[in-house]
Amino acid sequence: MRATVIHAPHDIRIEEVPDAAVREPTDAVVRTVLACICGSDLWAYRGVASRQPGQRIGHEFLGVVEAVGAAVTGFRPGDLVVAPFVWSDGVCEFCVEGLQTSCPHGGFWGTPGSDGGQGEAVRVPFADGTLVQLPKEAASDQHLLTALLALSDVMSTGHHAALAAGVRPGATVAVVGDGAVGLCGVLAARRLGADRIIALGRHEDRTAIARKFGATDVVPARGEEAVAAVRELTGGSGAHAVLEAVGTEESMRTAISIARDGGAVGYVGVPHGGSAGVDISQMFDRNVAVCGGVAPARAYIPELLADVLSGRIDPSPVFDATVDLDGVPDGYRAMDERTALKVKITF
Amino acid sequence: MRATVIHAPHDIRIEEVPDAAVREPTDAVVRTVLACICGSDLWAYRGVASRQPGQRIGHEFLGVVEAVGAAVTGFRPGDLVVAPFVWSDGVCEFCVEGLQTSCPHGGFWGTPGSDGGQGEAVRVPFADGTLVQLPKEAASDQHLLTALLALSDVMSTGHHAALAAGVRPGATVAVVGDGAVGLCGVLAARRLGADRIIALGRHEDRTAIARKFGATDVVPARGEEAVAAVRELTGGSGAHAVLEAVGTEESMRTAISIARDGGAVGYVGVPHGGSAGVDISQMFDRNVAVCGGVAPARAYIPELLADVLSGRIDPSPVFDATVDLDGVPDGYRAMDERTALKVKITF
């Protein structure tokens, strides 16, 4: 089969790789229908996060079950399924609690020895614990399929940020970052009943989506200027809940600074700035909490899926470009150069 | 009147100062009955936290109301009262929400222009918003008074740490720090229904109090060794809730490392190590939250007071030495040299 392989920073290739196959009785093989490129894939693309040369890449996909191992009971060939961005066994104490990202048998698509999501098929370990069933009818509805693809990571991650930040009905929320996760964070905050949602972002095409998703205010500034703008919009107090969806030192510093005293930053941006953005003295004096981390998408997909199917939320606008498998290197380039927000891959 | 004054690191003096007096209609004057020395006073004593030469010091006291301003409605001369370690107006949005430490009219005892708690009397701004009434009968019960004095800071702060860390019935809790706040954190965790409480501390007289307060396990190690010990005690998982009551880089690092995935560190140790102890990458991968800060003691005193009066909790064992006002410099020395845990001041 063919799949996306990363050889070095900026060196993404589509190559022939061994066919995905059932190896363990708990495995399934999923033939990919849709996949996409993540903002966090760019950390590898840019060489900020290291990868072994020749490693697979991609962690968001949905598709059709092609084969299952003897121990798989919840799925059978022909099922339409979406995968969260990590696999998990579904039975350990963490999985039972809904923190599947801490499953001791879990793993991240594309790590050495596993298939990545940006390929024609994927061997899915612990299929029963990992995959979520989608209605078969969705297969013929490209718009709906696109919305469902967002559950794999960005919509679930935005939801995690909103939960971690403690978004409640009536809350004032600020969202740092206008990437796909930040935008989904806006949508999640609205879904959780936020009254006012301030989106921080400077790309007008993106903030337009933020407004469509429920942002009531847009702050195009950065750093100190952004802090001042959010303070002014909130009568000096700051936001009850701040979603940090970037992962840099500056964004974390901004997020903490615009939180209202007693509030929380829900951070989901993969941290690449050490801890320097975390100003513990400022947090201490104002009782600002820093919560969040890697989103247990598997825990959230069922409830978010219901809302996508009912039409209550539609995250599909975060995908603004589409490529086929051969176009994936171009897709990375477009996202790296910010000419695309999030690139969908069709098979 | 006479009060404690700090002139320079290690230079604490008892001096004649202007009498405390009602200046604003919302003021009260409280004649001090009991006060004490806080672990956080040692930061000033050691020169780690700067003070203006000649500044007053001390932020924990209870006493008898001597005079009230015309606008004070909740107190009158003769009332026995305890003060939280910050004053607050009681009417702003933060006070109403129970985050009195963020009151825009609030302040910390001993800041320039205000009286400190380690003096014969204290001018209390916003008496109605700040003070809490105690039963008059307590005045004749030295043991009870001592327990009530702990509400001013250490017991309320330990409770804040436990709340911030999300202590729930049945939880496994770890407490980093065997100072008075850490010990009160043990007591607060037990009060909130923790099932297992692991106290980290190496001073046997202190860990004996921890056991009396409800600690089920004691870990005398530090750093990596402590992390390994807590992991072993918890089947490898760590503690659901970790109370960080030290405020150094090492203690924060330890606290994060011993938290169970998905758990939280409730930190109340005044931070003096920058943000270096906050390992955001470790927090991210394991969804460990860092919550807490300066405790809104005023919010907690009423409920904790009820439990002290009923005998359900007794934090008095954290006081292991007593001095009179003239003995305060010796009290600082004893705490600095760790020959005393927490020094009570009688008047």
Interface residues (C-beta under 8 A of the other chain):
Chain A: E93 F94 E97 L99 T101 S102 A164 S237 M252 D261 G262 A264 Y267 V270 P271 G273 G274 S275 A276 G277 V278 D279 I280 S281 M283 F284 D285 R286 N287 V288 A289 V290 C291 G292 G293 V294 P296
Chain B: E93 F94 E97 L99 T101 S102 A164 S237 M252 D261 G262 A264 Y267 V270 P271 G273 G274 S275 A276 G277 V278 D279 I280 S281 M283 F284 D285 R286 N287 V288 A289 V290 C291 G292 G293 V294 P296
